[in-house]
Amino acid sequence: MEVLLIIVAGIAIYIFKQWQFDVKRKRRRDYYRNVYLKSDDWKRKRYVVLKRDNWRCVYCGARATQVHHKRYAKKNIGKEPI
């Protein structure tokens, strides 16, 4: 009986930690999409990068319409190098 309780408790803890992780990930994603990418700071960085690369994709040379990060890290949001 005690073993069963320990197993159930372990499963409950695992499910709770996974839920917490998912909630935090959703908050970060929502902030990034709905706040940061609409900010003047991001728009300025985007323009600088597009202008620097002559409005061309650095990989294929086609006309660029998007700007992507080289690395995504939650601690770098708002501090990305250009």
C-alpha positions in Angstrom: 0.0 0.0 0.0 2.8 2.4 0.9 4.6 1.7 -2.4 1.4 2.5 -4.3 1.0 5.8 -2.5 4.6 6.7 -3.3 4.1 5.9 -7.0 0.8 8.0 -7.1 2.5 10.9 -5.3 5.4 10.7 -7.8 3.1 10.8 -10.7 1.1 13.7 -9.2 4.3 15.7 -8.7 5.4 15.0 -12.3 2.1 16.1 -13.7 2.1 19.3 -11.6 5.7 20.2 -12.7 4.8 19.6 -16.3 1.7 21.8 -15.9 3.8 24.6 -14.3 6.3 24.4 -17.2 3.5 24.6 -19.8 1.9 27.6 -18.1 5.3 29.4 -17.9 6.0 28.6 -21.6 2.6 29.9 -22.7 3.1 33.1 -20.7 6.6 33.7 -22.3 5.2 32.9 -25.8 2.2 35.2 -25.4 4.4 38.0 -24.1 6.8 37.5 -27.0 4.1 37.4 -29.6 1.7 40.0 -28.3 3.9 42.5 -26.6 7.6 42.3 -27.6 7.1 41.8 -31.4 4.8 44.7 -31.5 7.1 47.0 -29.5 8.9 50.0 -31.0 12.2 48.5 -30.0 11.6 45.3 -32.1 10.4 47.3 -35.0 13.5 49.5 -34.9 15.8 46.4 -34.7 13.9 44.8 -37.5 14.3 47.8 -39.8 18.0 48.1 -39.0 18.6 44.5 -39.9 16.6 44.6 -43.1 18.3 47.8 -44.2 21.8 46.3 -43.3 21.1 43.2 -45.5 19.7 45.4 -48.3 16.2 43.9 -47.8 17.5 40.5 -48.9 17.5 37.1 -47.2 21.1 36.2 -46.1 20.5 32.5 -47.0 18.8 32.5 -50.4 19.1 36.1 -51.6 15.3 36.5 -52.1 13.5 39.6 -51.0 13.3 39.5 -47.2 10.0 40.1 -45.5 10.9 38.6 -42.1 13.7 38.9 -39.5 14.6 36.0 -37.3 16.8 35.5 -34.3 20.0 33.5 -34.7 19.3 32.0 -31.3 16.2 32.1 -29.2 16.7 32.4 -25.5 14.3 33.6 -23.0 16.9 35.7 -21.2 17.8 37.5 -24.4 14.4 38.9 -25.3 14.9 42.6 -25.8 18.7 42.3 -25.7 19.3 40.6 -29.0 22.4 41.6 -30.9 21.8 43.1 -34.3 
